[in-house]
């Protein structure tokens, strides 16, 4: 699924972006990139005390 398709799907849902009227593909890309980076770093910090 492309960022454009995800943005379009979010637009059809009740979910509204924090600002603006609709979701933009670049916003979706940034959110997913930040989530992936956070998940990786969070997992590394709490890696079970290895």
C-alpha positions in Angstrom: 0.0 0.0 0.0 1.4 3.4 -1.0 1.5 6.5 1.2 -1.0 8.1 -1.1 -3.4 5.1 -0.6 -2.9 5.2 3.2 -3.7 9.0 3.2 -6.8 8.4 1.1 -8.0 5.7 3.5 -7.4 7.9 6.5 -9.4 10.7 4.7 -12.4 8.3 4.4 -12.3 7.4 8.1 -13.4 9.6 10.9 -9.7 10.2 11.9 -8.8 13.8 11.2 -5.2 15.1 11.1 -4.1 17.4 13.9 -4.0 20.3 11.5 -5.7 20.7 8.1 -8.6 19.1 6.4 -7.0 16.0 5.0 -4.1 13.6 5.2 -1.1 14.1 3.0 1.1 11.3 1.8 4.2 13.0 3.1 2.7 13.3 6.5 1.9 9.6 6.5 5.5 8.8 5.4 7.0 10.9 8.2 4.7 9.4 10.8 5.7 5.8 9.8 9.4 6.7 9.6 9.3 8.2 13.1 7.3 5.2 14.5 9.9 2.8 13.0 12.8 4.7 14.5 11.1 5.0 17.9 10.2 1.3 18.0 13.8 0.3 17.1 15.4 2.6 19.7 12.8 1.7 22.4 13.4 -2.0 21.7 17.2 -1.5 22.0 16.8 0.2 25.4 14.5 -2.4 26.9 16.2 -5.4 25.3 15.9 -7.6 28.4 19.1 -6.5 30.1 21.5 -8.4 27.8 
